[in-house]
Amino acid sequence: MTSLSISHLSVKLGEREIISDLSFDLRQGEIASLLGPSGCGKTTLLRAIAGLIQPTGGTIRFGSQLVGVSSVVLPPNKRGTGYVPQQGALFPHLNVAKNISFGLDRELYTKKQISEITEEMINLIGLPGFENRLPSQLSGGQQTRVALARALAIKPKLILLDEPFSALDAVLRDELRSEVVGLLRKLGSTAILVTHDREEALVSSDRVVLMRSGRVVQDGTPEEVYEAPISPEIAASTGDVLVLGAQKLTDGQTRYPLSLSGIAEVGSDTGYVVIRPEEIQVSSTSADGVEGSLIHIDYYGHDAMLTVEVLNSRTPIKARVVGPTQFVLGQKVYLKHIGPVRYFARQ
Amino acid sequence: MKRENKLGSFGLRALVAGVLITISQPLIYLFIRASDKSGQDIVALLTRQKTLDVLALTLLLLVIVVLVNVFLGTAIAAGLHYVKIPYPRILLVSTILPLAIPSYVFTYTWMAIFPALEGVWAAAYILSLSTMPYMILAVSISFQRIDSGLIEVARSLGLSKPAVFTRVILPQVRRSISAGALLSGLYVLSDFGAVSLLNVETLTVSIQNLFKSSYDRGAASVIGILLFFAAAIFVLFESILKGKDFESRGAEGFQERIRRISNPALSVFTILIIALYGLLAVVVPFYVLISRYLQNPGVVAFSDLFSAALSTVSVAGLGAFIAFILSLPLALLATQGPSAFAAIAGKVILISHALPGVVVGLALVSFGSRLGPLYQSVFLLAFAYAVLFLAKSVASTSAALTLVSPQLKEVAATLGKSKSGIAMQVVFPIALPNLALGVLLVFLTAMKELPATLMLRPTGMDTLATEIWSFAAISRFNEAAPYALLLVIIAAIPTFILTIPRAAKSDIEKKVRYL
């Protein structure tokens, strides 16, 4: 069942068109990431869905209900979206319990129900005992949890998370992210997560919506957008990438510096081949593959990125290896491409 | 949301327009009254030697006081902030405390010591003493906001300490120095008590003389308009001179770590300057007031004292409240971002800042009889206070409201709150401490106001200010002392609250900004 449906949406802020002719759908229970560089319009899109800004064209529907067209149909307070802005934005004058119960309408719920829901939410986010703390007495991670609980308490049709983890340090960020995603999945929530962190997008969602200057450029499962990017630039936005000049022969073969069939003649490229660094096997012993010389090692602990100079490529080759300690700078290595050949013709 | 704003803001704009029209009334009355005079008379009045002399004297006084403030006030603030001195916080409070002492009380305490005190230099001296806290406060707040990381970066880039001060610190506090100069300059232009006691005929004294002696309200209005234009030109001049605003990103938690310059000679010099100012502006006035009071404690009946204090507090409180209510639509407009209408409203408010008390008093008195039951009531006086101090009120109200982050309002909207729900449950609870602080500031200023109070108070009502004035004017310093002491003590309470618990205030700011 479609939970959110956006079609031909455009949004202008002042004279500048931030979002142009953008469409995408979200099914019930799906978690989607909006991934793109800053300024690409992802936060604007989120705010348009929440009803905080008015689109200039197109429609936004929640299920079959029309909530946004160029003249606003539903104001934000009637939409029932759970909005979690950057760094939480907790009400500084209210304690944790009152922040969480802030959106619970006293005409719809009894006092008892309100305190039950609040308690349930506090247990859900693992902060029992913190009811009377003020936001200023919470750590960054705790604040994000409370902001999430506040959004979940109103049983929203859709959760909108705007870079909620961006202010946290790396370790806490990973922990909290998997906790929050686990929670959303358990509750079966439909959610949109805005992020500019490519790993965050891949690891936490069912769908990755890639945005560039106000448009959706690719939309698919994390595997699809990572494995089958539609262009070299898009490939770079989901992970490290190696772009090599390549030549497509009339017999359908693709020749590039790491191809088994030999090397294309330098200067006769017709396009590019896009390779992920982990798709290159590096060996220091077996002479199976293209010979090169190891010129640089970026050591990350669990793995390393090797930079290798090969005879037939102006671009040094980057390859990711686990167990990096067996390599020394300057040694001779052999490279073998073991992944799919993604060829893109030159435009 | 945007569309909703447009519809909602129509009502707001109407309210703002209503406020602007209301506060322009005194000025309009003044022009109507001045137009009683023929064009020839007006030209003759404005070009006669006497008027030119008075104008020149007023401007001379303005320039001297502003210059003293810019140099000495900034230097004191810098010393308080960057030089290693004992108890910097207490010293800061002692330099702000003179805010509680009105200029006419300063004058009379010094006249009690030197009865022959008079003339333009004496006036410049007294007015510099009374206006210095405005400059020190404005510049100090600015110093506090400077990211000390910038200072460290500048030092690491090879700048000497004096070069850091002139190239990194001063450019960032320039606007505050300009604002302090504006406040002290307007104070000089509108001061009536000090110059009058010291026999210096400035424009305000001239207006009062024309009004009282000849009952020539037309002529008084013409000079009133002249004074208004002088002040308005000064305000516009400052708004051009101060230059562009830039956002300084205040660092949090860094302020405490500012390393003060520990140079014994500089420390001693700084302490001496501050101590001298404290001696002249705090110790001497208090000593005179207390000793005069103790010389004859029973000279004023307690009931007179009490009723004057009650009148002062109630009419100043009413004025501060009216100013706050009038400031709300203007402040709300300011929080909605820039627009042509907001710019016009801002200009009108800026110009209303230039209305001296004597001008507003004169305007409302001139038309008093047409105001029906309002005339000779405390409401008219409270309204005069509201007009006089609206600019202050708008500034503090909008500062308080803009501290509430727009994100919080948006979150509240997505959680189902209507506009009024957001205002009641989010904006006002968060802004409340700062709103209260703004009301307190206006209240403090209104309590000390003299010229409009003299002209507009209902018959038979005495405030502390008018009692001090009537006794001091005839050199009965002993009788004036209890009133002055009481006024200064009441006024000192808000002054303390405004300065000492900076920590508590910045805590609120921090809490809000931290979101």
Chai-1 contact restraints between the chains, C-beta under 6 A:
chainA,res_idxA,chainB,res_idxB,connection_type,confidence,min_distance_angstrom,max_distance_angstrom,comment,restraint_id
A,A50,B,T414,contact,1.0,0.0,6.0,A-B,restraint_1
A,L52,B,M1,contact,1.0,0.0,6.0,A-B,restraint_2
A,L52,B,E410,contact,1.0,0.0,6.0,A-B,restraint_3
A,Q54,B,K2,contact,1.0,0.0,6.0,A-B,restraint_4
A,Q54,B,R3,contact,1.0,0.0,6.0,A-B,restraint_5
A,V72,B,R3,contact,1.0,0.0,6.0,A-B,restraint_6
A,P76,B,A413,contact,1.0,0.0,6.0,A-B,restraint_7
A,P76,B,T414,contact,1.0,0.0,6.0,A-B,restraint_8
A,N77,B,A413,contact,1.0,0.0,6.0,A-B,restraint_9
A,N77,B,G416,contact,1.0,0.0,6.0,A-B,restraint_10
A,N77,B,K417,contact,1.0,0.0,6.0,A-B,restraint_11
A,N77,B,S418,contact,1.0,0.0,6.0,A-B,restraint_12
A,T81,B,T414,contact,1.0,0.0,6.0,A-B,restraint_13
A,Y83,B,V411,contact,1.0,0.0,6.0,A-B,restraint_14
A,Y83,B,T414,contact,1.0,0.0,6.0,A-B,restraint_15
A,P85,B,Q407,contact,1.0,0.0,6.0,A-B,restraint_16
A,A89,B,Q407,contact,1.0,0.0,6.0,A-B,restraint_17
A,A89,B,L408,contact,1.0,0.0,6.0,A-B,restraint_18
A,A89,B,V411,contact,1.0,0.0,6.0,A-B,restraint_19
A,A89,B,L515,contact,1.0,0.0,6.0,A-B,restraint_20
A,P92,B,K511,contact,1.0,0.0,6.0,A-B,restraint_21
A,P92,B,V512,contact,1.0,0.0,6.0,A-B,restraint_22
A,H93,B,P429,contact,1.0,0.0,6.0,A-B,restraint_23
A,H93,B,I430,contact,1.0,0.0,6.0,A-B,restraint_24
A,F102,B,L415,contact,1.0,0.0,6.0,A-B,restraint_25
A,G103,B,L415,contact,1.0,0.0,6.0,A-B,restraint_26
A,G103,B,G416,contact,1.0,0.0,6.0,A-B,restraint_27
A,S136,B,K511,contact,1.0,0.0,6.0,A-B,restraint_28
